[in-house]
Amino acid sequence: MMYDDARRKLIARLLIGVACTISTLSLSQTAVAQAKNWPDKPVKLFVGFPPGGGSDAIARIIAINLSQMWGQQVVIDNRGGAAGTIAADLVAKSAPDGYTLGLAHVNALSIIPALGQKMSYNASTDFTPIVLLGITPNILIANVDAPAKNVKDLVAYMKQNPGKVSFGSAGNGSTQHLAYELFMHMAGTQALHIPYKGSGPVLVDLIAGHITYAFETMSAATPHIQSGKVIPLAQTRTKRSAAYPNLPTMEQLGYVGFEATAWYGLMGPAKLDPKIVDKINADVNTILRKPEIQAKLAEVGAEDGGGSPAAFSKFIVKDRNQWAKLVKDAKLQVDLN
């Protein structure tokens, strides 16, 4: 009897093992099939800013072309607010099946984490970076009646008139604000920072003379530069933008390592199937190589998109570390409210 009981228990364990193996294989085969057939329904793309801005424009350029390639609609869902972190949180909490993606943005993945702000997601572990879409420089611009019309004279003027020069920004914690803070830190001086709720009101007050200087995104500043309503002093990438070949970078003006840019990419939630990641990456790289797409992105100042998921991941980490160093070195305490 003891022998029969032991034999029955052994057979039962073997059957359970076989069943588990079959179940695992079945799940694995299902996952492979799903990845192979992906996408077989519309894909949602969360954008952390309202329609009409640079983020939305870039997202729509990519979404339209992916929809054509995949034969499935890529639907833009604008969830503005909290510097893009609301949309990022929605992506982080979505199923890793490839049907929910997000427009990765410098605010949500680099600046806010670097500032040590409490977030509902972990910027390092809750996302799958897919591909970089483009990098946009900021431009240091001045009112036409500004007392200094180049960076050297501006620094000298600020040191001679502490606290009398005003800089506007698109809001506390924005790339424009951090560009200002980086400038003040590297120049060893201070001005009066005035945060606004977006680029629009900054430019209105700058043109009217209520503020004197501002760092602004290339896409927002360019129409006013072209019309002569503001004066460009410098750009904030370490290399010159093709759109502004004659405008010096801050680094070329002596601020070595000055890099304060906005950047955009595609991301998914953590644990997104590598096969889906590779497909999206390959398809987006194909789109980004098209001359007409490069021209459209150049209109909003976006350059140097493309590359592998691994390269994009390294780019994000490097950017976040840069801002974290600035926050530490300059002892920044930014209230985002």
NULUMDO-181012 format. One record per atom (N, C-alpha, C): residue in one letter; y, x negated, z. Coordinates in steps of 0.02 Angstrom, whole numbers, plus 50000, padded with zeros to 5 digits. Layout:
// residues N
AYXZ/...
// end
This chain:
// residues 337
M499404995850000/M500005000050000/M500634995650000/M500634990350042/M501214985950045/M501324982649977/Y500774980949944/Y500824977749878/Y501124982649828/D500894989049830/D501164994149784/D501904995449797/D502114995549861/D502824996649877/D503254990949850/A503014984949860/A503394979049836/A503444979149760/R502894981249729/R502884981449656/R503374986649630/R503394992649663/R503854997949643/R504574995749651/K504724992149707/K505404989849719/K505614984649667/L505144980249648/L505284975149598/L505434978449530/I505014983449512/I505114986949449/I505794990649449/A505954993649506/A506584997249511/A507184992549502/R507134986649533/R507684981749527/R507754979349455/L507174978349422/L507194976149352/L507514981449308/L507334987849320/L507614993249280/L508364993849290/I508584993049354/I509304993249368/I509654987549332/G509354981649333/G509644975849299/G509704976949225/V509174979849194/V509184981249122/V509734986349106/A509784991449149/A510284996749138/A510984993849142/C511104989449190/C511764986249198/C511924981949138/T511414978349114/T511524974049055/T511704978148994/I511324983748984/I511454988148927/I512154991048933/S512344993048995/S513004996049005/S513554990948990/T513454984749013/T513954979549002/T514024978048928/L513444977648893/L513454976448821/L513804982148784/S513664988348807/S513964994148776/S514724994048784/L514964992548845/L515674992148858/L515994986548817/S515644980948813/S515894975248773/S515954977048700/Q515434980448674/Q515434982448604/Q515984987548590/T516094992048639/T516624997048632/T517304993648629/A517414988648673/A518044985048675/A518174981348609/V517644978248583/V517704974648520/V517874979448463/A517534985248463/A517664990248411/A518384992848415/Q518624994048477/Q519304996548486/Q519804991448461/A519694985048477/A520154979748455/A520144979148379/K519544979848350/K519474979148277/K519834984848241/N519804990848268/N520114996748236/N520834997848256/W521084993848302/W521764994748327/W522274993048274/P522824996948265/P522965003248299/P522725009248258/D522455014248292/D522255020348257/D522655026348281/K523225024848314/K523705030048335/K524375026648346/P524915030548355/P525575027548364/P525615022748423/V526045017748416/V526165012748469/V526875013748496/K526935013748562/K527585014648594/K527885007748611/L528525006948595/L528885000748611/L529475002348656/F529425000248719/F529965001348767/F530514996148757/V531134998548756/V531724994248751/V532164995648811/G532364990448847/G532714991348910/G533454992548906/F533704994348847/F534424995348837/F534535001348791/P535135004348794/P535275010348753/P535285008748679/P535235013848636/P535295012748564/P535975009848547/G535985006048493/G536625003448468/G536774996248485/G536434993348534/G536554986448553/G536114981548515/G536184975148531/G535794970048497/G535044970748509/S534844972348570/S534134973148586/S533824978748544/D534174984348542/D533924990148505/D533884988548430/A534384985048404/A534394983348333/A533804978948314/I533664973948354/I533104969448341/I532444973148346/A532374977348397/A531754981148406/A531624985648346/R532134988848319/R532044993448263/R531874989748199/I532154983848189/I531974979848130/I531234978348130/I530984976248188/I530274974448194/I529834980648191/A530034986048226/A529634992148229/A529534995248160/I530064995448120/I530014998448053/I529504994648010/N529534988048013/N529084983947972/N528364984147997/L528264984348063/L527584984848090/L527284991648072/S527694996848075/S527445003548056/S527185003547985/Q527535000247941/Q527324999847871/Q526674995847864/M526614990447901/M526024986247896/M525404989647925/W525494993147981/W524924995948017/W524735003047994/G525185006347959/G525045013347941/G525065017848001/Q525365015548055/Q525455019448116/Q526175018348139/Q526485023648164/Q527175023148185/Q527255019248249/V527735014748250/V527935011248311/V528565014748336/V528485018248392/V529015022648417/V529435019048469/I530095018648458/I530555015648506/I530695020548562/D530625018148625/D530785022148683/D531305018248724/N531945020348719/N532485016848754/N532515019148827/R532415014448872/R532465015848944/R532965010948975/G533605012348964/G534125008048988/G534205008349063/G534515003049091/G534665002949162/G534354996949197/A534694994849252/A534454989449295/A534304983149256/A534744981449209/A534704975149171/A534044974449133/G533754980149113/G533144979949074/G532504980149114/T532554980249181/T531954979949223/T531584986649226/I531924992249212/I531584998749213/I531064998949157/A531254996949098/A530784996749042/A530224991749054/A530404986049081/A529894980849095/A529374983449144/D529594987149194/D529124989949243/D528644994849211/L528894998849164/L528465003649128/L527925000049088/V528114994449057/V527614990449020/V527104987549068/A527334984749123/A526884981449171/A526364986349198/K526544992649206/K526094997649235/K525695001549183/S525754999649120/S525395003249067/S524695000449057/A524275004349023/A523585002149009/A523604996448958/P523184991348968/P523174985548922/P522764986848859/D522944992148823/D522564994048763/D522954992848698/G523554990148704/G523954988648645/G524394994248621/Y524345000048652/Y524745005748630/Y525405006548667/T525525002048715/T526175001748748/T526394994448749/L526954993148715/L527244986448712/L527954986748738/G528254980948748/G528944980848771/G529334975448735/L529984976648729/L530434971448703/L530574966648761/A530284960848759/A530404955848811/A531124953548806/H531454952748864/H532174950948864/H532314946048920/V532804941648908/V532984936448955/V533144939249024/N533464945049028/N533654947849093/N533054949149137/A532584953049110/A532014955549150/A531504950149165/L531434945249120/L530904940249129/L531144933449153/S531804932249147/S532064925649167/S532594926149221/I533154929549205/I533724929249250/I533614932849316/I533384939049312/I533294942949374/I532784939549420/P532204937349394/P531744933649438/P532054927249466/A532444923649425/A532754917449449/A533264918649504/L533564924549503/L534054926249555/L533724928349621/G533054928749619/G532694930649679/G532744937949697/Q532904942049648/Q532974949249661/Q532294952449672/K532254957449715/K531634961049727/K531494965549668/M530894964949640/M530714968949582/M530044972449595/S529924977649556/S529294981349563/S528724978249523/Y528864972749489/Y528354969249451/Y528424961749462/N527894958049444/N527914950749448/N528014948149377/A528584945049365/A528754942849297/A528274937449271/S527934933949316/S527484928549296/S526774930949280/T526564936449310/T525864938349305/T525734945349276/D526234949449271/D526124956449251/D526224957849176/F526314952549137/F526434953449066/F526024948649023/T525924950648961/T525614946248911/T526144944748858/P526414938648858/P526894936848805/P526534936648737/I526854939548686/I526534940048620/I526884935648569/V527534936548561/V527894932548511/V528644932748524/L528984927148512/L529704926748516/L530004929648452/L530494934148460/L530814937248402/L531454933748381/G531814930948429/G532424927548411/G532824925548472/I533264920648462/I533714918148515/I534434919048491/T534844921748534/T535544923048516/T536014919248563/P536454915048536/P536934911548579/P537484916148603/N537794914248658/N538424917248678/N538984913048648/I539574915948642/I540164912348618/I540714912948671/L541014907248688/L541584907348732/L542194909348690/I542494915048707/I543064917548668/I543674918448713/A544264918348681/A544894918848718/A545354923948687/N545794926748728/N546334930848703/N546794926648659/V547084929648609/V547494925748562/V548094922348595/D548304924848653/D548874921948688/D548654917848749/A548014915848750/A547754912048806/A548124905348813/P548204902948875/P548574896748886/P548224890448859/A547554890848851/A547184885248824/A546714887848770/K546704884248714/K546314886748657/K545764881948635/N545574877448681/N544974873448672/N544694872048742/V544064869948745/V543734869348810/V544044863948854/K544224858348824/K544524852848863/K545164855048897/D545604858348859/D546234860748888/D546124866348938/L545614870348927/L545464875848973/L545254873149041/V544824868149042/V544594865249106/V545194862149143/A545604858549106/A546194855449137/A546654860849167/Y546754866249129/Y547184871649152/Y546904874949215/M546244876149216/M545934879349275/M546004874949337/K545944868449328/K546004863949385/K546724863549411/Q547194864349365/Q547894864349386/Q548124871149413/N547744876449395/N547924883249416/N547314886749445/P547054884349502/P546434887249530/P546494894649544/G546004898449520/G545964905549534/G546424909949492/K546794906949445/K547264910849406/K547004912649336/V546454909649316/V546154911149251/V545614916349260/S545614921549220/S545114926949226/S544594926749171/F543974927649191/F543404928149145/F543074934949155/G542984938549100/G542604944749104/G541874943449086/S541434947849108/S540724947449087/S540454954449080/A539874954949048/A539564961449037/A539224964249100/G539304960749156/G539024963249219/G538714957649259/N538684958549324/N538354953649368/N537624952749348/G537424946549341/G536734945049323/G536594945049249/S537094946449208/S537004946349136/S537004939149111/T536774938149049/T536794931449021/T537514928949016/Q537974933549002/Q538674931648997/Q538944929149065/H538744932649118/H538954930549186/H538654923749203/L538014922849188/L537694916549205/L537964910749163/A538174912149101/A538504907049060/A539154904849094/Y539524909649119/Y540144908149155/Y539994903749217/E539494905749256/E539324902049316/E539104894949300/L538724894249246/L538504887549225/L539104883249205/F539574886149170/F540184882649150/F540584880449211/M540694884949258/M541064883149318/M540724877549357/H540054878049361/H539664873049398/H539714866249365/M539634865949299/M539634859549264/M540334856649258/A540844860949254/A541534858549249/A541834856849317/G541514859149370/G541764857749437/G542414861449453/T542464867549430/T543064871549442/T542884878749453/Q543394882949464/Q543264890049476/Q543794894249442/A543594900349424/A544064905149396/A543934911849429/L544254917049406/L544154923749433/L543664927449387/H543064929049414/H542564932649374/H542654940149384/I542694943749328/I542764951049330/I542184954249293/P541704957149328/P541124960249295/P541294967249269/Y541054968749209/Y541124975349179/Y540434978449170/K540424984549145/K539784987849131/K539644987649056/G539534981649031/G539374980848960/G539904976848923/S539714975048861/S540154970848820/S540764974548794/G540684981048780/G541224984948751/G541864984548791/P541854986448855/P542474986148895/P542744979148905/V542294974048906/V542524967148911/V542974965448852/L542744967048792/L543114965448731/L543764969348727/V543754975548748/V544374979648748/V544904976348791/D544714974348852/D545194971248898/D545394964248877/L544924960648846/L545084953848823/L545604954148767/I545494958648720/I545964959448664/I546644961748689/A546644966148740/A547264968848767/A547624963848812/G547284958448832/G547604953448874/G547524954548948/H547114959448968/H547014960749039/H546574955349071/I546144952249031/I545774946249051/I545904941048996/T545754934749011/T545954929548964/T545364926448926/Y544784925948959/Y544214922748927/Y543574926748942/A543064925348903/A542404928448915/A541884924748874/F541284924548901/F540704922748860/F540414929348835/E540314929848770/E540034935948742/E539484934348691/T539024939048682/T538504938048633/T538804937448563/M538474933748521/M538724932748453/M538804939348416/S538314943848425/S538344950148389/S538944954348409/A539124954148474/A539694958048498/A540354954748481/A540374948148484/A541014944548475/A541214943748401/T540734943148357/T540874941348287/T541384945848251/P541314952548255/P541814956748220/P542534955348241/H542634953848306/H543304952748332/H543544945648316/I543084941048309/I543274934348286/I543494934648213/Q543104938248174/Q543254938848102/Q543924942348089/S544094947148133/S544714950748125/S545314947148154/G545184941448189/G545724937648219/G545964940248285/K545604944948316/K545824947848379/K545664943548439/V545154939048432/V544984934348485/V544874927448452/I544894922348493/I544824915448469/I544174912448495/P543734909748453/P543124906448477/P543254899248498/L542974897248555/L543074890448580/L542434886248575/A541864889448588/A541234885648588/A540644890548588/Q540064887948570/Q539454891948574/Q538964888748623/T538474892748645/T538094890848705/T537364888748695/R537154887648632/R536504884448623/R536624876948616/T536084873048623/T536164865848616/T536204863748543/K536074868548497/K536184867148426/K536634872648398/R536994871048346/R537454875948317/R537074881448279/S537324887448286/S537044893048248/S537244892448175/A536784894548131/A536934894348060/A537534898748043/A537654903848083/A538214908348071/A538884905248090/Y538864900048132/Y539474896748155/Y539394889148149/P539334886648088/P539204879448079/P539784874948100/N540384877748104/N540974873648122/N541194874448194/L540834878548233/L541014879648303/L540584875048347/P540894870648387/P540494865948427/P540104869448482/T539564866448503/T539184868848560/T539494865948623/M539344869048679/M539584866448743/M539304859448755/E538684858348734/E538394851648742/E538784846448702/Q538974848148641/Q539354843448600/Q540044842048629/L540274846448672/L540924845448705/L540854841848772/G540254839348785/G540154835248845/G539754838448901/Y539544844748892/Y539164848148944/Y538414847748927/V538124841948942/V537444840348921/V536944845248951/G536524848248907/G536014852848930/G536264859948938/F536894861248920/F537154868048927/F536804872748877/E536424877348904/E536034882048864/E536064888748900/A536404893548870/A536474900148901/A536424905448846/T535824907548833/T535704911948776/T535364918448797/A535424923348753/A535004929248758/A534414928148711/W533834930548730/W533254930048686/W532844936448691/Y532444937548638/Y532064943748631/Y531364942048607/G530884946048628/G530194944948606/G529794951348613/L529154950948598/L528694956548610/L528224954548666/M528084959348710/M527614958148765/M527204964448776/G526624963448808/G526204969048829/G526054968248903/P525684972848931/P525484972149001/P524974966449009/A524864964449070/A524364959249083/A523674961549059/K523244956749042/K522554957949022/K522504961548954/L523004961148914/L522974963948846/L522464960048806/D522034963648768/D521494960548730/D521764954948686/P521494948848691/P521724943248650/P521704944548575/K521214948548552/K521174950148481/K521774954248458/I521994958948501/I522574963048485/I523204958648488/V523244954248537/V523814949648543/V523874945448480/D523304942648458/D523314938448398/D523524942248335/K523294948548331/K523474952548272/K524224953948271/I524484956148328/I525214957548330/I525604951248315/N525394945748346/N525744939448335/N525754937448261/A525164937948229/A525114935948159/A525544940548115/D525534947048129/D525904951748088/D526664950848096/V526874949648158/V527594948548170/V527824942048137/N527414936848141/N527594930648108/N527664931548032/T527234935748004/T527284937347932/T527954940747917/I528144945447960/I528774949047952/I529374944247958/L529344939848008/L529904935448021/L530014930247966/R529494929047926/R529564924247871/R529914927147809/K529994933847808/K530304937047750/K531054935547749/P531334933247693/P532054931647690/P532494937547708/E532294943647686/E532724949447701/E532734951047776/I532184949647811/I532164950747883/I532574945447919/Q532524939247896/Q532924933947925/Q533664935447918/A533854938347860/A534554940147849/A534774945647897/K534344950647908/K534524956147954/K534584953648025/L534134949248046/L534174946548114/L534784942048122/A534964938548069/A535554934148072/A536184938248084/E536184944548061/E536764948848071/E536904950148145/V536374949948186/V536464950848258/V536394944148295/G536414938548256/G536414931948286/G535744929348309/A535194932548289/A534534930548313/A534214925448266/E534014919748293/E533714914448254/E533094911748289/D532694907948251/D532134903948278/D531584908148311/G531474914148284/G530914918148309/G530254915748279/G529704918348306/G529044916548281/G528694911648327/G528094909648306/G527694905048347/G527114908648381/S526734904848419/S526134907448451/S526284910848518/P525814914748544/P525894917648611/P525984912248664/A525604906848657/A525644901348707/A526334898148706/A526614897248646/A527284894348640/A527804898848672/F527734905448662/F528214910248691/F528154910148767/S527554909748792/S527444909548864/S527784903348895/K527704897648863/K528014891448887/K528774891948884/F529024895148831/F529744896048823/F530034900148881/I529694905548899/I529924909848954/I529944905949020/V529414902249034/V529384898449096/V529944893249100/K530064889749044/K530594884749042/K531274887949053/D531394893649021/D532034897149028/D532134899549100/R531614902449128/R531664904849197/R531804899149246/N531464893549236/N531574887749280/N532284885049274/Q532564885349213/Q533254883049204/Q533734887349245/W533644893949241/W534094898349278/W533974897749353/A533354896749373/A533214895849445/A533554889549472/K533564884249431/K533904878049452/K534654879249459/L534944882949411/L535664884449416/L535804888449479/V535404893449493/V535504897649551/V535484893449615/K535004888749617/K534934884449676/K535504879449681/D535654876049626/D536164870749627/D536854873549641/A537004879349611/A537664882349619/A537704887049679/K537124887749714/K537094892249773/K537334899249756/L537094901849699/L537304908449677/L536994914049718/Q537394918849735/Q537154924949766/Q537464930749728/V537064933949686/V537314938949640/V537094945849662/D537584950249671/D537444957249687/D537404961149621/L536814963749604/L536724967149541/L536934974449542/N537114976949599/N537304983949605/N538014985249578/
// end
